[in-house]
Amino acid sequence: MIPRIPHSRSQLRSHVNPYDDGAYSFFVSSDVYPQLFDLHHKEIAAKSPHGWKTSKNGTMKYLWFPDLDEGALAAIGDWRDRFEKYVLLGLNSHIAKYFTDELDFCMALDFNFDPSGGKRTIYGEAEYQFSKIKAQLMLSDYLA
């Protein structure tokens, strides 16, 4: 079953740490991403002798592997590439009233605003321009 997003927006933050002894640790944002990784790659997660652990600051979860083959590392990289491209949207106050149990979450292409700079992203600007055109069309229909 697909896990539910615990809050309105989530974007994957992750990294893989290689160690000199051949071990690896794989870190992901701690909210829903461990369950999503397990959903897609249960066989890789099972190779971690201790399972998912929480980082010291609580913002990340990680798997530690004594060793990983190239196929598993490639699968982790592919999974990360896919999920880092999207923003997961949980059922929030804007959309929850339209759904009962048929929607676990949505995937957005990106944030509307750059979290670090406060400016519109390319998708945010497109949405803004569309809303201006839509408002102009509605006004012209009203005045007609």
Steps between C-alpha positions, in 0.01 A plus 500: 500500500621851422574696818321826570696823505493622864500873413405718205833504311804280491806498279768233515836590644745211483859393467712185490819483706771253396750391766861385464413148613248454214192574710232753400233700673196630317326803655150628410261762639334340797131559430365257238800410287615190692158341436510601133848354460389175666198490270727508194814327629416275792778258393765774528370626837512141627878498442543750782563295816348764732218642283403865497656713773437868582782755474614687812307816408187301406457646151638202307469123507770273370589146409852371558636225276822305562534486121284559193541379146494734200144396410366603842691829490361572152146418618540738796630771266210452257247513785659818640506667157132426447374618840725807528325644192159524664324652796260264677177665607304357789133550555489859619214737577480608134439154351388272788132594464496357146627153596414225744732200485579485127804733514816441702698789356571700185831576335570857392770590250660752731440762769342829390770695680868424536534414871845660520440815294131579541453557127260308277635183343446445127180309583391764751542773239301296246220451754504871584479603132219251442303636796536856363369392159215306663404808706503719188277253314257481792487880520438536125217242522351693791517833317359356176 
